[in-house]
Amino acid sequence: MNEGLLIIIPLISGFVLDMVLGDPLWLPHPIRLFGNSIFLFEQKLNRNTYIKLKGILTSVVLISITWGFFFLLIQLSKKIEVIYYLLSSVFVFYGLANRSLIQEAIRVNLALKREGIAAARKKLAFIVGRDTSQLNEQQIRIAILETLAENLSDGVIAPLFFYALGGVPLMMAYKMANTLDSMIGYKNQQYKNFGWFAARLDDILNFIPARLTALLMILVTFIRGLVFIFKYGRKHSSPNAGYPEAALAGILNCRFGGANIYHGKVVEKPYIGHSNRLITTKDIRRAAQINFLSCLLFLSLLIVFYLKYQ
């Protein structure tokens, strides 16, 4: 088997599948299995003593099992070339979430226009962690843009980054780590100890992808925004989320951040950007276009690299 094609063909096939299918509810998805596994571990172990240690073991065990399972599966599939390409393509597809990310963002904005603010708040609650029940139109659209920027990094560019480094096994191990963070990586009373390691690990894993995402966003828009990224990227409470958000705020000349309610508590997020202008449907569409083009650019760069050096 050609080593370059082993990476490139599943990469292209998985990307195309994601663009065509997205994440339909009728299709079984390994991330749901990841979530169920995390839930079972949390229910059994997040109690009594040594909670932080149990949280570390939960992350290490689940990520290791994920990597090991997919490593063995992919190695065995290489005995029959067509099976290898089929399985690898399907799991690259499962590892990406750009179509569904863009689709959900557009649905929230359409609900805001056609069904009213109550419907938009309800749909937005499915894709953000903040309390959406009191958000106004401006806050809803800001939340959409922040989600598009942040999830472009950890839902698209980061999985591609780890796929490029270690194929499907490392890509799926990253997805498990990211799912752990999204489920238990909170600073509230229930998870601050049990999810401590999951949150820190996710920060480390996304350090390069978040900054790479911001750079890709600037490249596809031909806007000189590096100074803007350096100025605002560090202001976010997350060590990573601020960079793609700063890039998008610079491109659109708008402002993110401000007060939001998370798990019943008011959180004052630092402002990213300086122009507190009204966010419009045009901005949502442009952000969706930037997401797609950034993904396409990174995909193209990976293909060129593997064609040239493998």
Secondary structure, DSSP 8 states (H G I E B T S, - for coil): --HHHHHHHHHHHHHHHHHHH---TTS--HHHHHHHHHHHHHHHHSSSS-HHHHHHHHHHHHHHHHHHHHHHHHHHHTTSHHHHHHHHHHHHHHH--HHHHHHHHHHHHHHHHHT-HHHHHHHHTTT-SS--TT--HHHHHHHHHHHHHHHHIIIIIHHHHHHHHHHHHHHHHHHHHHHHHHHH---STTTTTTTHHHHHHHHHHTHHHHHHHHHHHHHHHT---HHHHHHHGGGSSSTTTHHHHHHHHHHHT--EEEEEEETTEEEEEEEESS------HHHHHHHHHHHHHHHHHHHHHHHHHHHHH-
